[in-house]
Amino acid sequence: MVEHTLHSIGQFLPEIVIVSTLCVIIVADLFIKSERHTTGWIMLGGLLLAGYFTIMQIGRSEAVFYDMVAVDPFAVFFKSILILAGIFIVFFSMKSLELESYKPRIGEYYMLIAGMMLGMMMMVGSANLLLMFLALELTSICSYVLVGFTKSSLRSSESSMKYIIYGAVSSGIMLYGISLLIGVTSSTDIYTINEALIAGVEQTLILNISVLMIIVGLGFKIAIVPFHFWAPDVYEGAPVTIAALLAVASKIAAFGMIIRFFSVTFIDSAGVSASGVWTAIEGIHWDLLLGGMAALAMIVGNLTALRQDNIKRMLAYSSIAHAGYILMGLVILTSEGLTAIMIYLFIYLFMNLGAFYVAMLFLNKAGTESIEEYKGLGFRAPLAAIALTIFLVSLTGIPPTGGLIAKLYIFGAAISAGWIWLVVIAGITTVISLFYYIRVVRNMFFYKPDENAPEISFDLTSKLILFALLIPTLFLGIYFAPLLEIAKSSISIIGF
């Protein structure tokens, strides 16, 4: 037993590094108050070290801590992009003037970021229902506090309270669903649950109710329609850095957990059809249910985004729509669909973080999030305006950006599985999204700035961060073969 525990600890090094980083930040915050960025650099160092140990796990495939945690290429893929997202968020935070007035509390900010990173990394590696839920709640609790971090802002406090209420309700529903599933199958291990479902259970009604309740809880975490109501208000009220973290990293972690949970628990790999029908649970057309949710997310997200005047609210509704596009891959639950999800999430990281970063830079200089105030930005800050245009073009899915590749693979997987009607809806809503993205571009380049409006300039570090997001967004639209191979090899470990 001791030998197994020691071996498990050795495979848990990325998470241990994050915990150690959190502890170091606590101590540093007690003694170093004068330098605002000290705890940020500690957080960055911890993420880089965790990334190193994560890369060292490439090629491994085993379960540790008595089969509660999976160390496999799937977990390594998701942990890697989560750490990458965390690194960008730390750089964003160092450049954010929104956090400047909270300098005495900045150590608490990075402690919560570290806690959230730990939760998200455990979410994508958990193979046990209770550990999944605990990881999800660790992530959620840290995010509740981070949303209300700028507590002197009434908008931020209101957003945090709404987020807590919605989150508590969804967590309760999900936990009750998990308890029912455990009761029906007599196990918390997702592989054992799969074996029990394939063998057959008598309480099919309770089983279906439990799955529905779990979907409700998970739907809240990815802000999918009809569980999306919290997202626009929370994104608008939260600091830009935290809105970006929720829109990208939190969503990536949630989808990583959902993929492992659904594909391992509910699929009979010997009986699954070419269309990806969920054969381990019967009585409800689960693929149609998720397909309907995906369609609603694409329609509601894109149509509502048309009416937004706040850049963060627009990006919030955009992220709801993108959750719908990503969910298309989960609907079919084939290796092709899940590979497409992983490609989409990796590209989504760069293009969505890039859009939030430019929004943050503009907020730093102009003090506003209004899309109307972006008029003339192409003349005042051409680099930022061109970069934002490329990010928005990529979010739309127009060549030669990575967004096109992401959508092509998702649409292609859906067409191969026969989901033509869903692809038609996705295509139409993609065209709709072009209108609200183009509105921002129009304001930047087709209106001249006010005569008294000063030019906006950025320091070298800000430009380097911008290019670090911009280059992959463009490059992945031209050369994406390595990403495709990595995604294929990472998804194969979970039984496909």
Secondary structure, DSSP 8 states (H G I E B T S, - for coil): -HHHHHHHHHTTHHHHHHHHHHHHHHHHHHH--S-TTHHHHHHHHHHHHHHHHHHTTTT--EEETTTTEEESHHHHHHHHHHHHHHHHHHHHHHH-STTGGGGGGHHHHHHHHHHHHHHHHHHHHB-BHHHHHHHHHHHHHHHHHHHT-STTSHHHHHHHHHHHHHHHHHHHHHHHHHHHHHHHHS-SBHHHHHHHHHH--S-HHHHHHHHHHHHHHHHHHTT-TTS-THHHHHHHHS-HHHHHHIIIIIHHHHHHHHHHHHHHHS--TTT--TT----SS-SS-HHHHHHHHHHHHHHHHHHHHTT--BHHHHHHHHHHHHHHHHHHHHHH-SHHHHHHHHHHHHHHHHHHHHHHHHHHHHHHHH---BGGGGTTHHHH-HHHHHHHHHHHHHHHT-TTSHHHHHHHHHHHHHHHTT-HHHHHHHHHHHHHHHHHHHHHHHHHHSS---TT-------HHHHHHHHHHHHHHHHTTT--HHHHHHHHHHHGGGT-
